[in-house]
Amino acid sequence: MSYEETIKKLEIIVEKLNSDKVGIEESLALYSEGIELAKNGLKELNQFKGKIELLNKDLSSLETPVETEDNE
């Protein structure tokens, strides 16, 4: 499941939990599902963060100092 799908499912769960139409047992099941989705979403965000950090590290190794008038 993509990160966007995870967020969408979490939004649906929050809407259901905020409504008065779910009982305590269903609320508990929805809450449990929401916690699992949140954990998976955070795991995916951390993976994205790691990839971005690697890309930035690669980019910074390619950068060369910019010549300025003071350096000349």
CHARMM-style PDB file with segment names, atoms N, HN, CA, C and O in Angstrom:
ATOM      1  N   MET     1       0.857  -1.173   0.000  1.00  0.00      PROA
ATOM      2  CA  MET     1       0.000   0.000   0.000  1.00  0.00      PROA
ATOM      3  C   MET     1       0.904   1.237   0.000  1.00  0.00      PROA
ATOM      4  O   MET     1       1.898   1.291   0.725  1.00  0.00      PROA
ATOM      5  N   SER     2       0.556   2.198  -0.799  1.00  0.00      PROA
ATOM      6  HN  SER     2      -0.251   2.154  -1.388  1.00  0.00      PROA
ATOM      7  CA  SER     2       1.346   3.421  -0.892  1.00  0.00      PROA
ATOM      8  C   SER     2       1.111   4.290   0.344  1.00  0.00      PROA
ATOM      9  O   SER     2       0.143   4.104   1.082  1.00  0.00      PROA
ATOM     10  N   TYR     3       2.015   5.239   0.547  1.00  0.00      PROA
ATOM     11  HN  TYR     3       2.801   5.390  -0.052  1.00  0.00      PROA
ATOM     12  CA  TYR     3       1.884   6.167   1.670  1.00  0.00      PROA
ATOM     13  C   TYR     3       0.575   6.949   1.565  1.00  0.00      PROA
ATOM     14  O   TYR     3      -0.111   7.164   2.564  1.00  0.00      PROA
ATOM     15  N   GLU     4       0.238   7.368   0.358  1.00  0.00      PROA
ATOM     16  HN  GLU     4       0.795   7.194  -0.454  1.00  0.00      PROA
ATOM     17  CA  GLU     4      -0.988   8.138   0.152  1.00  0.00      PROA
ATOM     18  C   GLU     4      -2.223   7.308   0.496  1.00  0.00      PROA
ATOM     19  O   GLU     4      -3.180   7.827   1.071  1.00  0.00      PROA
ATOM     20  N   GLU     5      -2.205   6.025   0.146  1.00  0.00      PROA
ATOM     21  HN  GLU     5      -1.427   5.604  -0.321  1.00  0.00      PROA
ATOM     22  CA  GLU     5      -3.327   5.142   0.480  1.00  0.00      PROA
ATOM     23  C   GLU     5      -3.442   4.961   1.990  1.00  0.00      PROA
ATOM     24  O   GLU     5      -4.542   4.917   2.541  1.00  0.00      PROA
ATOM     25  N   THR     6      -2.297   4.859   2.646  1.00  0.00      PROA
ATOM     26  HN  THR     6      -1.403   4.895   2.198  1.00  0.00      PROA
ATOM     27  CA  THR     6      -2.282   4.722   4.103  1.00  0.00      PROA
ATOM     28  C   THR     6      -2.917   5.945   4.756  1.00  0.00      PROA
ATOM     29  O   THR     6      -3.741   5.816   5.661  1.00  0.00      PROA
ATOM     30  N   ILE     7      -2.531   7.125   4.294  1.00  0.00      PROA
ATOM     31  HN  ILE     7      -1.861   7.230   3.559  1.00  0.00      PROA
ATOM     32  CA  ILE     7      -3.092   8.363   4.853  1.00  0.00      PROA
ATOM     33  C   ILE     7      -4.591   8.433   4.612  1.00  0.00      PROA
ATOM     34  O   ILE     7      -5.349   8.836   5.494  1.00  0.00      PROA
ATOM     35  N   LYS     8      -5.016   8.040   3.417  1.00  0.00      PROA
ATOM     36  HN  LYS     8      -4.400   7.712   2.701  1.00  0.00      PROA
ATOM     37  CA  LYS     8      -6.449   8.071   3.092  1.00  0.00      PROA
ATOM     38  C   LYS     8      -7.234   7.146   4.023  1.00  0.00      PROA
ATOM     39  O   LYS     8      -8.300   7.515   4.517  1.00  0.00      PROA
ATOM     40  N   LYS     9      -6.696   5.926   4.263  1.00  0.00      PROA
ATOM     41  HN  LYS     9      -5.831   5.626   3.862  1.00  0.00      PROA
ATOM     42  CA  LYS     9      -7.364   4.993   5.164  1.00  0.00      PROA
ATOM     43  C   LYS     9      -7.415   5.548   6.588  1.00  0.00      PROA
ATOM     44  O   LYS     9      -8.420   5.399   7.284  1.00  0.00      PROA
ATOM     45  N   LEU    10      -6.330   6.185   7.012  1.00  0.00      PROA
ATOM     46  HN  LEU    10      -5.514   6.306   6.447  1.00  0.00      PROA
ATOM     47  CA  LEU    10      -6.328   6.790   8.347  1.00  0.00      PROA
ATOM     48  C   LEU    10      -7.380   7.887   8.462  1.00  0.00      PROA
ATOM     49  O   LEU    10      -8.048   8.008   9.489  1.00  0.00      PROA
ATOM     50  N   GLU    11      -7.525   8.678   7.414  1.00  0.00      PROA
ATOM     51  HN  GLU    11      -6.983   8.579   6.580  1.00  0.00      PROA
ATOM     52  CA  GLU    11      -8.540   9.734   7.425  1.00  0.00      PROA
ATOM     53  C   GLU    11      -9.940   9.147   7.555  1.00  0.00      PROA
ATOM     54  O   GLU    11     -10.778   9.683   8.279  1.00  0.00      PROA
ATOM     55  N   ILE    12     -10.187   8.056   6.859  1.00  0.00      PROA
ATOM     56  HN  ILE    12      -9.506   7.621   6.271  1.00  0.00      PROA
ATOM     57  CA  ILE    12     -11.500   7.399   6.926  1.00  0.00      PROA
ATOM     58  C   ILE    12     -11.751   6.865   8.334  1.00  0.00      PROA
ATOM     59  O   ILE    12     -12.854   6.989   8.867  1.00  0.00      PROA
ATOM     60  N   ILE    13     -10.718   6.269   8.931  1.00  0.00      PROA
ATOM     61  HN  ILE    13      -9.822   6.168   8.498  1.00  0.00      PROA
ATOM     62  CA  ILE    13     -10.851   5.743  10.294  1.00  0.00      PROA
ATOM     63  C   ILE    13     -11.146   6.869  11.272  1.00  0.00      PROA
ATOM     64  O   ILE    13     -12.011   6.724  12.135  1.00  0.00      PROA
ATOM     65  N   VAL    14     -10.446   7.979  11.153  1.00  0.00      PROA
ATOM     66  HN  VAL    14      -9.743   8.097  10.451  1.00  0.00      PROA
ATOM     67  CA  VAL    14     -10.674   9.120  12.046  1.00  0.00      PROA
ATOM     68  C   VAL    14     -12.103   9.638  11.901  1.00  0.00      PROA
ATOM     69  O   VAL    14     -12.758   9.953  12.894  1.00  0.00      PROA
ATOM     70  N   GLU    15     -12.579   9.724  10.664  1.00  0.00      PROA
ATOM     71  HN  GLU    15     -12.047   9.467   9.857  1.00  0.00      PROA
ATOM     72  CA  GLU    15     -13.963  10.169  10.442  1.00  0.00      PROA
ATOM     73  C   GLU    15     -14.947   9.235  11.129  1.00  0.00      PROA
ATOM     74  O   GLU    15     -15.889   9.685  11.781  1.00  0.00      PROA
ATOM     75  N   LYS    16     -14.726   7.929  10.981  1.00  0.00      PROA
ATOM     76  HN  LYS    16     -13.961   7.563  10.451  1.00  0.00      PROA
ATOM     77  CA  LYS    16     -15.632   6.956  11.603  1.00  0.00      PROA
ATOM     78  C   LYS    16     -15.582   7.052  13.120  1.00  0.00      PROA
ATOM     79  O   LYS    16     -16.614   6.997  13.788  1.00  0.00      PROA
ATOM     80  N   LEU    17     -14.362   7.199  13.667  1.00  0.00      PROA
ATOM     81  HN  LEU    17     -13.523   7.244  13.124  1.00  0.00      PROA
ATOM     82  CA  LEU    17     -14.233   7.286  15.117  1.00  0.00      PROA
ATOM     83  C   LEU    17     -14.859   8.558  15.665  1.00  0.00      PROA
ATOM     84  O   LEU    17     -15.336   8.568  16.799  1.00  0.00      PROA
ATOM     85  N   ASN    18     -14.867   9.620  14.890  1.00  0.00      PROA
ATOM     86  HN  ASN    18     -14.479   9.612  13.968  1.00  0.00      PROA
ATOM     87  CA  ASN    18     -15.470  10.882  15.325  1.00  0.00      PROA
ATOM     88  C   ASN    18     -16.985  10.884  15.201  1.00  0.00      PROA
ATOM     89  O   ASN    18     -17.653  11.761  15.749  1.00  0.00      PROA
ATOM     90  N   SER    19     -17.528   9.913  14.488  1.00  0.00      PROA
ATOM     91  HN  SER    19     -16.985   9.201  14.043  1.00  0.00      PROA
ATOM     92  CA  SER    19     -18.982   9.852  14.348  1.00  0.00      PROA
ATOM     93  C   SER    19     -19.578   9.127  15.552  1.00  0.00      PROA
ATOM     94  O   SER    19     -18.880   8.417  16.276  1.00  0.00      PROA
ATOM     95  N   ASP    20     -20.844   9.314  15.746  1.00  0.00      PROA
ATOM     96  HN  ASP    20     -21.411   9.890  15.158  1.00  0.00      PROA
ATOM     97  CA  ASP    20     -21.549   8.645  16.851  1.00  0.00      PROA
ATOM     98  C   ASP    20     -22.142   7.311  16.408  1.00  0.00      PROA
ATOM     99  O   ASP    20     -22.937   6.712  17.132  1.00  0.00      PROA
ATOM    100  N   LYS    21     -21.762   6.850  15.235  1.00  0.00      PROA
ATOM    101  HN  LYS    21     -21.116   7.336  14.646  1.00  0.00      PROA
ATOM    102  CA  LYS    21     -22.422   5.684  14.653  1.00  0.00      PROA
ATOM    103  C   LYS    21     -21.681   4.369  14.874  1.00  0.00      PROA
ATOM    104  O   LYS    21     -22.155   3.322  14.435  1.00  0.00      PROA
ATOM    105  N   VAL    22     -20.530   4.399  15.545  1.00  0.00      PROA
ATOM    106  HN  VAL    22     -20.145   5.250  15.901  1.00  0.00      PROA
ATOM    107  CA  VAL    22     -19.794   3.162  15.783  1.00  0.00      PROA
ATOM    108  C   VAL    22     -19.815   2.821  17.262  1.00  0.00      PROA
ATOM    109  O   VAL    22     -19.712   3.691  18.127  1.00  0.00      PROA
ATOM    110  N   GLY    23     -19.952   1.531  17.524  1.00  0.00      PROA
ATOM    111  HN  GLY    23     -20.035   0.824  16.821  1.00  0.00      PROA
ATOM    112  CA  GLY    23     -19.969   1.060  18.904  1.00  0.00      PROA
ATOM    113  C   GLY    23     -18.561   0.924  19.448  1.00  0.00      PROA
ATOM    114  O   GLY    23     -17.574   1.159  18.751  1.00  0.00      PROA
ATOM    115  N   ILE    24     -18.495   0.539  20.707  1.00  0.00      PROA
ATOM    116  HN  ILE    24     -19.296   0.348  21.274  1.00  0.00      PROA
ATOM    117  CA  ILE    24     -17.212   0.454  21.388  1.00  0.00      PROA
ATOM    118  C   ILE    24     -16.312  -0.617  20.780  1.00  0.00      PROA
ATOM    119  O   ILE    24     -15.107  -0.405  20.649  1.00  0.00      PROA
ATOM    120  N   GLU    25     -16.871  -1.747  20.412  1.00  0.00      PROA
ATOM    121  HN  GLU    25     -17.851  -1.919  20.518  1.00  0.00      PROA
ATOM    122  CA  GLU    25     -16.062  -2.817  19.834  1.00  0.00      PROA
ATOM    123  C   GLU    25     -15.508  -2.424  18.467  1.00  0.00      PROA
ATOM    124  O   GLU    25     -14.336  -2.660  18.172  1.00  0.00      PROA
ATOM    125  N   GLU    26     -16.353  -1.827  17.645  1.00  0.00      PROA
ATOM    126  HN  GLU    26     -17.304  -1.635  17.885  1.00  0.00      PROA
ATOM    127  CA  GLU    26     -15.889  -1.371  16.335  1.00  0.00      PROA
ATOM    128  C   GLU    26     -14.872  -0.241  16.491  1.00  0.00      PROA
ATOM    129  O   GLU    26     -13.900  -0.164  15.739  1.00  0.00      PROA
ATOM    130  N   SER    27     -15.102   0.631  17.470  1.00  0.00      PROA
ATOM    131  HN  SER    27     -15.891   0.568  18.080  1.00  0.00      PROA
ATOM    132  CA  SER    27     -14.153   1.717  17.727  1.00  0.00      PROA
ATOM    133  C   SER    27     -12.779   1.163  18.091  1.00  0.00      PROA
ATOM    134  O   SER    27     -11.758   1.659  17.614  1.00  0.00      PROA
ATOM    135  N   LEU    28     -12.756   0.141  18.931  1.00  0.00      PROA
ATOM    136  HN  LEU    28     -13.585  -0.262  19.319  1.00  0.00      PROA
ATOM    137  CA  LEU    28     -11.497  -0.474  19.324  1.00  0.00      PROA
ATOM    138  C   LEU    28     -10.798  -1.114  18.125  1.00  0.00      PROA
ATOM    139  O   LEU    28      -9.582  -0.999  17.979  1.00  0.00      PROA
ATOM    140  N   ALA    29     -11.558  -1.780  17.279  1.00  0.00      PROA
ATOM    141  HN  ALA    29     -12.547  -1.873  17.398  1.00  0.00      PROA
ATOM    142  CA  ALA    29     -10.986  -2.401  16.085  1.00  0.00      PROA
ATOM    143  C   ALA    29     -10.439  -1.339  15.133  1.00  0.00      PROA
ATOM    144  O   ALA    29      -9.353  -1.498  14.575  1.00  0.00      PROA
ATOM    145  N   LEU    30     -11.189  -0.263  14.952  1.00  0.00      PROA
ATOM    146  HN  LEU    30     -12.070  -0.133  15.405  1.00  0.00      PROA
ATOM    147  CA  LEU    30     -10.734   0.830  14.094  1.00  0.00      PROA
ATOM    148  C   LEU    30      -9.487   1.489  14.660  1.00  0.00      PROA
ATOM    149  O   LEU    30      -8.558   1.811  13.919  1.00  0.00      PROA
ATOM    150  N   TYR    31      -9.465   1.691  15.977  1.00  0.00      PROA
ATOM    151  HN  TYR    31     -10.219   1.429  16.579  1.00  0.00      PROA
ATOM    152  CA  TYR    31      -8.308   2.301  16.621  1.00  0.00      PROA
ATOM    153  C   TYR    31      -7.069   1.423  16.428  1.00  0.00      PROA
ATOM    154  O   TYR    31      -5.987   1.920  16.115  1.00  0.00      PROA
ATOM    155  N   SER    32      -7.240   0.132  16.616  1.00  0.00      PROA
ATOM    156  HN  SER    32      -8.119  -0.271  16.870  1.00  0.00      PROA
ATOM    157  CA  SER    32      -6.138  -0.813  16.435  1.00  0.00      PROA
ATOM    158  C   SER    32      -5.618  -0.779  14.999  1.00  0.00      PROA
ATOM    159  O   SER    32      -4.409  -0.761  14.769  1.00  0.00      PROA
ATOM    160  N   GLU    33      -6.531  -0.772  14.048  1.00  0.00      PROA
ATOM    161  HN  GLU    33      -7.513  -0.787  14.235  1.00  0.00      PROA
ATOM    162  CA  GLU    33      -6.138  -0.685  12.634  1.00  0.00      PROA
ATOM    163  C   GLU    33      -5.418   0.631  12.360  1.00  0.00      PROA
ATOM    164  O   GLU    33      -4.429   0.662  11.627  1.00  0.00      PROA
ATOM    165  N   GLY    34      -5.911   1.707  12.943  1.00  0.00      PROA
ATOM    166  HN  GLY    34      -6.714   1.682  13.538  1.00  0.00      PROA
ATOM    167  CA  GLY    34      -5.286   3.009  12.763  1.00  0.00      PROA
ATOM    168  C   GLY    34      -3.867   3.052  13.302  1.00  0.00      PROA
ATOM    169  O   GLY    34      -2.980   3.646  12.688  1.00  0.00      PROA
ATOM    170  N   ILE    35      -3.654   2.421  14.452  1.00  0.00      PROA
ATOM    171  HN  ILE    35      -4.374   1.939  14.951  1.00  0.00      PROA
ATOM    172  CA  ILE    35      -2.306   2.376  15.035  1.00  0.00      PROA
ATOM    173  C   ILE    35      -1.355   1.632  14.101  1.00  0.00      PROA
ATOM    174  O   ILE    35      -0.229   2.079  13.880  1.00  0.00      PROA
ATOM    175  N   GLU    36      -1.792   0.515  13.559  1.00  0.00      PROA
ATOM    176  HN  GLU    36      -2.706   0.152  13.738  1.00  0.00      PROA
ATOM    177  CA  GLU    36      -0.952  -0.254  12.627  1.00  0.00      PROA
ATOM    178  C   GLU    36      -0.649   0.552  11.361  1.00  0.00      PROA
ATOM    179  O   GLU    36       0.481   0.551  10.873  1.00  0.00      PROA
ATOM    180  N   LEU    37      -1.646   1.225  10.844  1.00  0.00      PROA
ATOM    181  HN  LEU    37      -2.564   1.225  11.240  1.00  0.00      PROA
ATOM    182  CA  LEU    37      -1.443   2.059   9.663  1.00  0.00      PROA
ATOM    183  C   LEU    37      -0.466   3.194   9.963  1.00  0.00      PROA
ATOM    184  O   LEU    37       0.403   3.506   9.149  1.00  0.00      PROA
ATOM    185  N   ALA    38      -0.613   3.805  11.130  1.00  0.00      PROA
ATOM    186  HN  ALA    38      -1.319   3.552  11.791  1.00  0.00      PROA
ATOM    187  CA  ALA    38       0.282   4.900  11.516  1.00  0.00      PROA
ATOM    188  C   ALA    38       1.723   4.399  11.638  1.00  0.00      PROA
ATOM    189  O   ALA    38       2.653   5.068  11.190  1.00  0.00      PROA
ATOM    190  N   LYS    39       1.907   3.227  12.243  1.00  0.00      PROA
ATOM    191  HN  LYS    39       1.151   2.683  12.608  1.00  0.00      PROA
ATOM    192  CA  LYS    39       3.252   2.657  12.364  1.00  0.00      PROA
ATOM    193  C   LYS    39       3.851   2.397  10.989  1.00  0.00      PROA
ATOM    194  O   LYS    39       5.018   2.705  10.748  1.00  0.00      PROA
ATOM    195  N   ASN    40       3.062   1.834  10.096  1.00  0.00      PROA
ATOM    196  HN  ASN    40       2.114   1.583  10.292  1.00  0.00      PROA
ATOM    197  CA  ASN    40       3.549   1.573   8.735  1.00  0.00      PROA
ATOM    198  C   ASN    40       3.865   2.869   8.000  1.00  0.00      PROA
ATOM    199  O   ASN    40       4.851   2.949   7.267  1.00  0.00      PROA
ATOM    200  N   GLY    41       3.029   3.881   8.194  1.00  0.00      PROA
ATOM    201  HN  GLY    41       2.227   3.816   8.789  1.00  0.00      PROA
ATOM    202  CA  GLY    41       3.267   5.174   7.561  1.00  0.00      PROA
ATOM    203  C   GLY    41       4.549   5.821   8.058  1.00  0.00      PROA
ATOM    204  O   GLY    41       5.315   6.376   7.270  1.00  0.00      PROA
ATOM    205  N   LEU    42       4.785   5.752   9.367  1.00  0.00      PROA
ATOM    206  HN  LEU    42       4.163   5.301  10.007  1.00  0.00      PROA
ATOM    207  CA  LEU    42       6.014   6.313   9.933  1.00  0.00      PROA
ATOM    208  C   LEU    42       7.243   5.549   9.450  1.00  0.00      PROA
ATOM    209  O   LEU    42       8.290   6.141   9.188  1.00  0.00      PROA
ATOM    210  N   LYS    43       7.109   4.239   9.337  1.00  0.00      PROA
ATOM    211  HN  LYS    43       6.259   3.757   9.550  1.00  0.00      PROA
ATOM    212  CA  LYS    43       8.219   3.428   8.825  1.00  0.00      PROA
ATOM    213  C   LYS    43       8.558   3.848   7.393  1.00  0.00      PROA
ATOM    214  O   LYS    43       9.726   3.992   7.034  1.00  0.00      PROA
ATOM    215  N   GLU    44       7.522   4.038   6.593  1.00  0.00      PROA
ATOM    216  HN  GLU    44       6.573   3.921   6.885  1.00  0.00      PROA
ATOM    217  CA  GLU    44       7.734   4.453   5.208  1.00  0.00      PROA
ATOM    218  C   GLU    44       8.348   5.859   5.134  1.00  0.00      PROA
ATOM    219  O   GLU    44       9.230   6.108   4.312  1.00  0.00      PROA
ATOM    220  N   LEU    45       7.883   6.773   5.989  1.00  0.00      PROA
ATOM    221  HN  LEU    45       7.167   6.571   6.657  1.00  0.00      PROA
ATOM    222  CA  LEU    45       8.462   8.118   6.012  1.00  0.00      PROA
ATOM    223  C   LEU    45       9.937   8.073   6.384  1.00  0.00      PROA
ATOM    224  O   LEU    45      10.746   8.804   5.811  1.00  0.00      PROA
ATOM    225  N   ASN    46      10.288   7.223   7.335  1.00  0.00      PROA
ATOM    226  HN  ASN    46       9.631   6.630   7.800  1.00  0.00      PROA
ATOM    227  CA  ASN    46      11.697   7.090   7.712  1.00  0.00      PROA
ATOM    228  C   ASN    46      12.535   6.540   6.561  1.00  0.00      PROA
ATOM    229  O   ASN    46      13.690   6.931   6.390  1.00  0.00      PROA
ATOM    230  N   GLN    47      11.961   5.642   5.777  1.00  0.00      PROA
ATOM    231  HN  GLN    47      11.023   5.324   5.915  1.00  0.00      PROA
ATOM    232  CA  GLN    47      12.665   5.124   4.599  1.00  0.00      PROA
ATOM    233  C   GLN    47      12.864   6.241   3.574  1.00  0.00      PROA
ATOM    234  O   GLN    47      13.936   6.359   2.981  1.00  0.00      PROA
ATOM    235  N   PHE    48      11.838   7.053   3.368  1.00  0.00      PROA
ATOM    236  HN  PHE    48      10.967   6.957   3.849  1.00  0.00      PROA
ATOM    237  CA  PHE    48      11.949   8.193   2.452  1.00  0.00      PROA
ATOM    238  C   PHE    48      13.034   9.149   2.935  1.00  0.00      PROA
ATOM    239  O   PHE    48      13.847   9.636   2.149  1.00  0.00      PROA
ATOM    240  N   LYS    49      13.034   9.410   4.248  1.00  0.00      PROA
ATOM    241  HN  LYS    49      12.374   9.014   4.887  1.00  0.00      PROA
ATOM    242  CA  LYS    49      14.023  10.313   4.831  1.00  0.00      PROA
ATOM    243  C   LYS    49      15.433   9.788   4.583  1.00  0.00      PROA
ATOM    244  O   LYS    49      16.329  10.552   4.226  1.00  0.00      PROA
ATOM    245  N   GLY    50      15.628   8.487   4.773  1.00  0.00      PROA
ATOM    246  HN  GLY    50      14.900   7.866   5.063  1.00  0.00      PROA
ATOM    247  CA  GLY    50      16.936   7.891   4.535  1.00  0.00      PROA
ATOM    248  C   GLY    50      17.375   8.024   3.092  1.00  0.00      PROA
ATOM    249  O   GLY    50      18.537   8.320   2.812  1.00  0.00      PROA
ATOM    250  N   LYS    51      16.447   7.808   2.179  1.00  0.00      PROA
ATOM    251  HN  LYS    51      15.504   7.568   2.406  1.00  0.00      PROA
ATOM    252  CA  LYS    51      16.762   7.942   0.755  1.00  0.00      PROA
ATOM    253  C   LYS    51      17.127   9.386   0.406  1.00  0.00      PROA
ATOM    254  O   LYS    51      18.062   9.627  -0.357  1.00  0.00      PROA
ATOM    255  N   ILE    52      16.395  10.331   0.962  1.00  0.00      PROA
ATOM    256  HN  ILE    52      15.635  10.134   1.582  1.00  0.00      PROA
ATOM    257  CA  ILE    52      16.673  11.754   0.706  1.00  0.00      PROA
ATOM    258  C   ILE    52      18.040  12.123   1.255  1.00  0.00      PROA
ATOM    259  O   ILE    52      18.803  12.836   0.605  1.00  0.00      PROA
ATOM    260  N   GLU    53      18.351  11.637   2.458  1.00  0.00      PROA
ATOM    261  HN  GLU    53      17.730  11.058   2.987  1.00  0.00      PROA
ATOM    262  CA  GLU    53      19.667  11.934   3.038  1.00  0.00      PROA
ATOM    263  C   GLU    53      20.792  11.371   2.173  1.00  0.00      PROA
ATOM    264  O   GLU    53      21.816  12.028   1.986  1.00  0.00      PROA
ATOM    265  N   LEU    54      20.608  10.151   1.639  1.00  0.00      PROA
ATOM    266  HN  LEU    54      19.776   9.618   1.791  1.00  0.00      PROA
ATOM    267  CA  LEU    54      21.615   9.573   0.749  1.00  0.00      PROA
ATOM    268  C   LEU    54      21.768  10.390  -0.528  1.00  0.00      PROA
ATOM    269  O   LEU    54      22.882  10.634  -0.992  1.00  0.00      PROA
ATOM    270  N   LEU    55      20.637  10.809  -1.092  1.00  0.00      PROA
ATOM    271  HN  LEU    55      19.732  10.611  -0.716  1.00  0.00      PROA
ATOM    272  CA  LEU    55      20.692  11.623  -2.304  1.00  0.00      PROA
ATOM    273  C   LEU    55      21.389  12.952  -2.042  1.00  0.00      PROA
ATOM    274  O   LEU    55      22.194  13.405  -2.855  1.00  0.00      PROA
ATOM    275  N   ASN    56      21.083  13.577  -0.912  1.00  0.00      PROA
ATOM    276  HN  ASN    56      20.428  13.210  -0.251  1.00  0.00      PROA
ATOM    277  CA  ASN    56      21.726  14.839  -0.569  1.00  0.00      PROA
ATOM    278  C   ASN    56      23.221  14.665  -0.339  1.00  0.00      PROA
ATOM    279  O   ASN    56      24.018  15.529  -0.706  1.00  0.00      PROA
ATOM    280  N   LYS    57      23.597  13.550   0.268  1.00  0.00      PROA
ATOM    281  HN  LYS    57      22.951  12.848   0.567  1.00  0.00      PROA
ATOM    282  CA  LYS    57      25.014  13.265   0.493  1.00  0.00      PROA
ATOM    283  C   LYS    57      25.732  13.104  -0.851  1.00  0.00      PROA
ATOM    284  O   LYS    57      26.826  13.631  -1.048  1.00  0.00      PROA
ATOM    285  N   ASP    58      25.097  12.363  -1.775  1.00  0.00      PROA
ATOM    286  HN  ASP    58      24.208  11.934  -1.615  1.00  0.00      PROA
ATOM    287  CA  ASP    58      25.669  12.202  -3.114  1.00  0.00      PROA
ATOM    288  C   ASP    58      25.792  13.552  -3.805  1.00  0.00      PROA
ATOM    289  O   ASP    58      26.804  13.829  -4.451  1.00  0.00      PROA
ATOM    290  N   LEU    59      24.785  14.383  -3.677  1.00  0.00      PROA
ATOM    291  HN  LEU    59      23.963  14.158  -3.153  1.00  0.00      PROA
ATOM    292  CA  LEU    59      24.798  15.696  -4.306  1.00  0.00      PROA
ATOM    293  C   LEU    59      25.894  16.574  -3.718  1.00  0.00      PROA
ATOM    294  O   LEU    59      26.611  17.256  -4.450  1.00  0.00      PROA
ATOM    295  N   SER    60      26.020  16.554  -2.404  1.00  0.00      PROA
ATOM    296  HN  SER    60      25.437  15.999  -1.810  1.00  0.00      PROA
ATOM    297  CA  SER    60      27.026  17.407  -1.779  1.00  0.00      PROA
ATOM    298  C   SER    60      28.440  16.982  -2.159  1.00  0.00      PROA
ATOM    299  O   SER    60      29.350  17.811  -2.165  1.00  0.00      PROA
ATOM    300  N   SER    61      28.639  15.711  -2.475  1.00  0.00      PROA
ATOM    301  HN  SER    61      27.900  15.037  -2.470  1.00  0.00      PROA
ATOM    302  CA  SER    61      29.966  15.267  -2.888  1.00  0.00      PROA
ATOM    303  C   SER    61      30.292  15.743  -4.302  1.00  0.00      PROA
ATOM    304  O   SER    61      31.458  15.755  -4.696  1.00  0.00      PROA
ATOM    305  N   LEU    62      29.291  16.126  -5.054  1.00  0.00      PROA
ATOM    306  HN  LEU    62      28.344  16.116  -4.735  1.00  0.00      PROA
ATOM    307  CA  LEU    62      29.496  16.614  -6.417  1.00  0.00      PROA
ATOM    308  C   LEU    62      29.670  18.122  -6.479  1.00  0.00      PROA
ATOM    309  O   LEU    62      30.169  18.653  -7.472  1.00  0.00      PROA
ATOM    310  N   GLU    63      29.267  18.805  -5.434  1.00  0.00      PROA
ATOM    311  HN  GLU    63      28.862  18.374  -4.628  1.00  0.00      PROA
ATOM    312  CA  GLU    63      29.317  20.265  -5.447  1.00  0.00      PROA
ATOM    313  C   GLU    63      30.761  20.757  -5.406  1.00  0.00      PROA
ATOM    314  O   GLU    63      31.615  20.190  -4.725  1.00  0.00      PROA
ATOM    315  N   THR    64      31.001  21.813  -6.147  1.00  0.00      PROA
ATOM    316  HN  THR    64      30.307  22.274  -6.701  1.00  0.00      PROA
ATOM    317  CA  THR    64      32.314  22.454  -6.132  1.00  0.00      PROA
ATOM    318  C   THR    64      32.142  23.857  -5.583  1.00  0.00      PROA
ATOM    319  O   THR    64      31.076  24.454  -5.733  1.00  0.00      PROA
ATOM    320  N   PRO    65      33.166  24.386  -4.954  1.00  0.00      PROA
ATOM    321  CA  PRO    65      33.032  25.750  -4.412  1.00  0.00      PROA
ATOM    322  C   PRO    65      32.776  26.757  -5.525  1.00  0.00      PROA
ATOM    323  O   PRO    65      33.337  26.655  -6.616  1.00  0.00      PROA
ATOM    324  N   VAL    66      31.943  27.705  -5.239  1.00  0.00      PROA
ATOM    325  HN  VAL    66      31.487  27.788  -4.353  1.00  0.00      PROA
ATOM    326  CA  VAL    66      31.609  28.752  -6.198  1.00  0.00      PROA
ATOM    327  C   VAL    66      32.617  29.867  -6.037  1.00  0.00      PROA
ATOM    328  O   VAL    66      32.861  30.338  -4.926  1.00  0.00      PROA
ATOM    329  N   GLU    67      33.209  30.294  -7.154  1.00  0.00      PROA
ATOM    330  HN  GLU    67      33.010  29.911  -8.056  1.00  0.00      PROA
ATOM    331  CA  GLU    67      34.168  31.401  -7.132  1.00  0.00      PROA
ATOM    332  C   GLU    67      33.410  32.707  -6.920  1.00  0.00      PROA
ATOM    333  O   GLU    67      32.399  32.970  -7.572  1.00  0.00      PROA
ATOM    334  N   THR    68      33.912  33.512  -6.004  1.00  0.00      PROA
ATOM    335  HN  THR    68      34.733  33.299  -5.474  1.00  0.00      PROA
ATOM    336  CA  THR    68      33.346  34.829  -5.766  1.00  0.00      PROA
ATOM    337  C   THR    68      34.415  35.865  -6.030  1.00  0.00      PROA
ATOM    338  O   THR    68      35.584  35.524  -6.209  1.00  0.00      PROA
ATOM    339  N   GLU    69      34.033  37.101  -6.055  1.00  0.00      PROA
ATOM    340  HN  GLU    69      33.083  37.378  -5.910  1.00  0.00      PROA
ATOM    341  CA  GLU    69      34.998  38.179  -6.293  1.00  0.00      PROA
ATOM    342  C   GLU    69      36.051  38.208  -5.203  1.00  0.00      PROA
ATOM    343  O   GLU    69      37.198  38.577  -5.457  1.00  0.00      PROA
ATOM    344  N   ASP    70      35.673  37.819  -3.980  1.00  0.00      PROA
ATOM    345  HN  ASP    70      34.742  37.519  -3.774  1.00  0.00      PROA
ATOM    346  CA  ASP    70      36.632  37.827  -2.865  1.00  0.00      PROA
ATOM    347  C   ASP    70      37.712  36.762  -3.050  1.00  0.00      PROA
ATOM    348  O   ASP    70      38.832  36.928  -2.567  1.00  0.00      PROA
ATOM    349  N   ASN    71      37.387  35.677  -3.741  1.00  0.00      PROA
ATOM    350  HN  ASN    71      36.477  35.542  -4.133  1.00  0.00      PROA
ATOM    351  CA  ASN    71      38.331  34.582  -3.937  1.00  0.00      PROA
ATOM    352  C   ASN    71      39.323  34.864  -5.054  1.00  0.00      PROA
ATOM    353  O   ASN    71      40.336  34.171  -5.156  1.00  0.00      PROA
ATOM    354  N   GLU    72      39.070  35.835  -5.873  1.00  0.00      PROA
ATOM    355  HN  GLU    72      38.248  36.398  -5.790  1.00  0.00      PROA
ATOM    356  CA  GLU    72      39.906  36.088  -7.048  1.00  0.00      PROA
ATOM    357  C   GLU    72      41.108  36.903  -6.708  1.00  0.00      PROA
ATOM    358  OT1 GLU    72      41.917  37.206  -7.584  1.00  0.00      PROA
TER     359      GLU     72
END
